[in-house]
Amino acid sequence: MKTTIKKTGIILFTMLAAMNLSNCKSVENANNKQKGAVIGATGGAILGAILGNNIGKGGNSELGAVIGGVVGGGAGVLIGNKMDKQAQKIEEEIPGATVERIDDGIVITFDENSGVFFATEKYNINTVSQDNLNKLAAVFKEYPDTNILVVGHTDSAGNEDYNMTLSKNRANAVTNYLTSQGLNYGRFTTNWFGESQPMHDNSTAEGRAKNRRVNVAILPNQNMIDTAKQQTGN
């Protein structure tokens, strides 16, 4: 599991370590501008992990509203601790997926080699994918105070409009399956970008396979944030 700790949080982290909280992984980030705003080139670390190399292409306020800003101080440490535990649980349950702890959130990447995948030009949830999504849904039920963002992508092969529709159908298929397992639909935001946000080189077969992916980002919801602030007096 990869954890990103911003340099601006070093001082705060050191102070909290002296208070016997050093086992918590915190993220301190002064930039909260993306909260509820149109996303541009400075959309944040989580957006970079989801959208790849071209997050400056157009904007999407829906994504910005879900991702929001990073919580600092003691509340941020408490939130980070909860998200660390959730990320660890996901890694244990779905070992094939790529799980990253970034800022206050978790980013899960499913591609053709891990966890949740689709047959060529298909968007139905196959048996293997169902098994892994069932495990993911169980973790989401265990940690209910989160918002969930599902984002679909394709490689650059084929027609651009077709790829956009395919990524939409795959992202919706994942969201619909997870909500069919009893999760509240209000926790979810679903988006899709077709071939426009590659993470890997589309000129190679390996790169194209990795670009045919669905990302799931998990963010603390307002209840988690408010509770952490009450507990720490922030």
C-alpha positions in Angstrom: 0.0 0.0 0.0 1.3 3.4 -0.9 0.8 6.3 1.5 1.4 10.0 0.5 2.3 12.3 3.3 2.6 16.0 2.3 5.7 17.8 3.4 3.6 20.5 5.0 2.4 18.0 7.5 5.8 17.1 8.9 5.7 19.6 11.7 2.2 18.7 12.7 3.0 15.0 12.5 6.0 15.4 14.8 3.9 17.3 17.4 1.3 14.6 17.3 3.9 11.8 17.5 4.9 13.3 20.9 1.3 12.9 21.9 1.6 9.1 21.3 -0.3 9.3 18.0 2.7 8.5 15.7 1.0 5.2 14.6 -1.5 7.3 12.6 -0.7 8.3 9.0 -1.7 11.9 8.5 -1.9 14.1 5.5 -1.6 17.9 5.8 -2.4 19.9 2.6 -2.9 23.6 2.6 -4.7 23.6 -0.8 -8.5 23.2 -0.3 -9.3 25.2 -3.4 -10.7 22.2 -5.3 -13.5 21.7 -2.8 -16.7 22.1 -4.8 -14.8 23.8 -7.6 -14.2 23.1 -11.3 -11.1 20.9 -11.5 -8.1 22.2 -13.4 -4.4 21.3 -13.5 -4.1 21.6 -9.7 -7.0 19.3 -8.9 -5.2 17.4 -6.2 -3.3 14.1 -5.6 -6.4 12.0 -5.6 -7.5 13.4 -9.0 -4.1 12.7 -10.4 -4.3 9.0 -9.3 -7.7 8.7 -10.8 -7.5 10.8 -14.0 -3.9 10.3 -15.0 -1.8 12.8 -16.9 -4.4 15.2 -18.3 -6.5 16.5 -15.4 -6.3 20.0 -16.8 -8.5 19.0 -19.8 -11.8 20.4 -19.0 -13.3 20.5 -15.5 -15.8 18.6 -13.5 -17.4 20.1 -10.4 -19.1 16.8 -9.5 -15.7 15.2 -8.9 -14.5 18.3 -7.0 -17.5 18.3 -4.7 -17.0 14.6 -3.8 -13.2 14.9 -3.3 -13.2 18.3 -1.5 -10.3 19.4 0.7 -8.0 17.8 3.1 -8.7 17.9 6.8 -5.8 19.1 9.0 -4.9 19.0 12.6 -5.9 16.3 15.1 -9.1 15.6 13.2 -7.1 14.8 10.1 -5.0 12.3 12.1 -8.1 10.5 13.4 -9.5 10.4 9.8 -6.2 9.2 8.5 -6.2 6.4 11.0 -9.6 5.2 10.0 -8.8 5.4 6.3 -5.5 3.5 6.9 -7.5 0.6 8.6 -10.0 0.6 5.7 -7.2 0.5 3.1 -5.5 -2.4 4.9 -8.8 -4.3 5.0 -9.3 -3.8 1.3 -5.8 -5.0 0.5 -6.4 -8.1 2.6 -9.8 -8.9 1.0 -8.8 -8.1 -2.6 -5.0 -8.7 -3.0 -5.0 -8.3 -6.8 -6.2 -4.6 -6.6 -3.9 -1.6 -6.4 -4.7 0.2 -3.1 -3.2 3.7 -2.5 -3.7 6.0 0.5 -3.6 9.5 -0.9 -4.4 12.6 1.2 -7.5 11.8 3.2 -8.7 9.2 0.8 -8.1 5.8 -0.7 -7.8 5.1 -4.4 -8.4 1.5 -5.7 -7.4 0.7 -9.3 -8.9 -2.3 -11.0 -7.5 -3.2 -14.4 -7.5 -6.3 -16.5 -4.9 -7.9 -14.2 -6.5 -7.2 -10.9 -9.8 -7.6 -9.1 -12.5 -6.3 -11.3 -12.2 -6.6 -15.1 -14.3 -6.8 -18.2 -14.2 -8.8 -21.4 -13.3 -7.0 -24.6 -16.0 -4.4 -25.4 -18.2 -5.8 -22.6 -19.4 -4.1 -19.4 -21.2 -6.9 -17.6 -19.8 -7.9 -14.1 -18.4 -11.4 -14.5 -18.2 -14.0 -11.8 -14.7 -13.2 -10.6 -15.5 -9.5 -10.5 -18.7 -10.2 -8.5 -16.7 -12.0 -5.9 -14.3 -9.1 -5.4 -17.0 -6.5 -5.5 -18.9 -8.5 -2.8 -15.8 -8.2 -0.6 -15.5 -4.5 -1.3 -19.1 -3.9 -0.5 -18.6 -5.7 2.8 -15.8 -3.3 3.7 -17.9 -0.3 2.7 -20.6 -1.5 5.1 -18.1 -1.8 7.9 -17.0 1.8 7.3 -20.2 3.6 6.5 -19.0 7.2 7.0 -17.5 7.6 3.5 -18.4 8.8 0.0 -17.5 6.6 -2.9 -16.4 7.8 -6.4 -16.4 5.3 -9.3 -14.6 6.4 -12.5 -14.4 4.4 -15.8 -11.6 4.6 -18.4 -10.7 2.8 -21.6 -7.6 2.6 -23.8 -7.3 4.5 -27.1 -8.1 1.7 -29.4 -11.4 2.2 -31.3 -13.7 5.1 -31.8 -13.5 7.9 -29.2 -17.3 8.2 -28.8 -17.6 4.5 -28.5 -14.9 4.4 -25.8 -16.7 7.2 -23.9 -19.9 5.1 -23.8 -18.0 2.0 -22.9 -16.3 3.7 -19.9 -19.7 5.1 -18.8 -21.3 1.6 -19.0 -18.5 0.0 -17.0 -18.5 2.6 -14.3 -22.2 2.4 -14.0 -22.1 -1.4 -13.9 -19.7 -1.2 -10.9 -21.8 1.4 -9.1 -25.0 -0.5 -9.7 -23.6 -3.8 -8.6 -22.2 -2.3 -5.3 -25.6 -0.6 -4.6 -27.4 -3.9 -5.3 -25.5 -5.3 -2.3 -27.4 -3.0 0.0 -25.1 0.1 0.0 -26.8 3.5 0.0 -26.8 5.0 -3.5 -26.4 8.5 -2.1 -22.8 7.6 -1.1 -21.9 7.2 -4.8 -20.8 9.5 -7.5 -20.1 7.9 -10.9 -18.1 9.4 -13.8 -16.3 8.3 -16.9 -13.7 9.6 -19.2 -13.3 7.2 -22.1 -9.8 7.2 -23.5 -9.0 10.8 -22.5 -7.2 10.1 -19.2 -4.5 7.5 -19.8 -2.3 6.4 -16.9 0.0 4.3 -19.1 1.4 4.1 -22.7 -1.3 3.3 -25.2 1.3 2.3 -27.8 1.9 -1.0 -25.9 -0.4 -3.9 -25.2 0.5 -3.8 -21.5 -0.2 -0.1 -21.3 -3.5 -0.4 -23.0 -4.5 -3.2 -20.6 -3.7 -1.0 -17.6 -5.7 1.9 -19.2 -8.8 -0.2 -19.4 -9.6 0.4 -15.8 -12.1 1.4 -13.2 -11.0 3.5 -10.2 -12.8 3.6 -6.9 -12.0 6.5 -4.6 -13.1 6.5 -1.0 -13.4 9.8 0.9 -14.5 10.7 4.4 -18.1 12.0 4.4 -19.2 15.0 6.4 -20.3 12.9 9.4 -16.8 11.4 9.7 -15.2 14.9 9.5 -17.6 16.4 12.0 -17.1 13.6 14.5 -13.3 13.8 14.2 -13.4 17.6 14.8 -15.7 17.1 17.9 -13.4 14.5 19.3 -10.3 16.7 18.9 -11.8 20.1 19.5 -10.7 21.4 16.1 
